[in-house]
Amino acid sequence: MNNNTEWHLANVWESVCDATPDSPAVRYNDISLSWRAYDDRAARLAQIFVVAKLKTGAKIAIYSHNRNEYLEAQYAVH
């Protein structure tokens, strides 16, 4: 990346999802989700934030155990 490019976690996530959509993104106990499925779940949560009219800079608290939903929420925020 050059100095004029902003780096965002969402860009990295999308790049991996585009490159390997059917590869496992997460495995938790007996759950395995592909990058495509994981991205869809995070996108649905992000849409909830949009519908709730949250603005850039809004504060969002995530209360979660160490589970795949925590990462989905982190990505949805970005």
N, C-alpha and C positions, 0 to 999 in steps of 0.2 A: 504494500500500500504506500502511496505517496503521502506527503504531509497534508495535502488538500482533501483527503478522503477521511470522512468520519467513520469510526469503527463502532458498530453496534452488535450486541449479542444476537439480536434478531436477524442480522445479515448472515452471521455464521450459521445459525440454526437453519435458515432458509437454504443456504448453500448446501448443507449436508442433506437436508430433506430432498432437494432437487436432484442431487447426485445419487442418492441411495434410498429412494422412497420406500422400498419394500424390505430393506434391511432392518433388523431389530434395533430400536432406539433405546428401549428400556426393558429390563426384566426385573420383576419384583415378585417374589414368591412364585406363584404359578401363572403370573400374568406376563405376557410378552406383547409389546406393541411395536409396530413398524414406525418408521419415521413419518410416513404419510398419516397413519392413524393418530400418532402423537401430535403432529402438527394440526390436524383437524380438531382434536380436543382442545388444544391451546387456543386455536382461532375462535372456537365457540365461546370460550371464557372471555377472550378479548372483546368479542361482540357484545357481551353483557356489559362490559365496561363502557363501550361506546353508547349503548342504549341508555345506560345510567348517566350519560353526559359527563363522564369524568374528563377532566382537562389535563393537558401535559403539566406535570408537576404535582398532580394530586397525590395524596398520601394513601397508600393501600397497605394494610396489614395482612400478612399471611401467617396463620396459625396452623401448623401442620407437623405431623410426625415426619420422620425421614422416609418419605414415600414418593412415588412417581408424580402424584398430584402437586407436590411442592414445585417440582421443575416445570410442570405445565403452567402453574400460576406465575412463576418467574418469567417464563417466556411470554405469556399473555400480557403481562405488564409492559414488556418491551415493545 
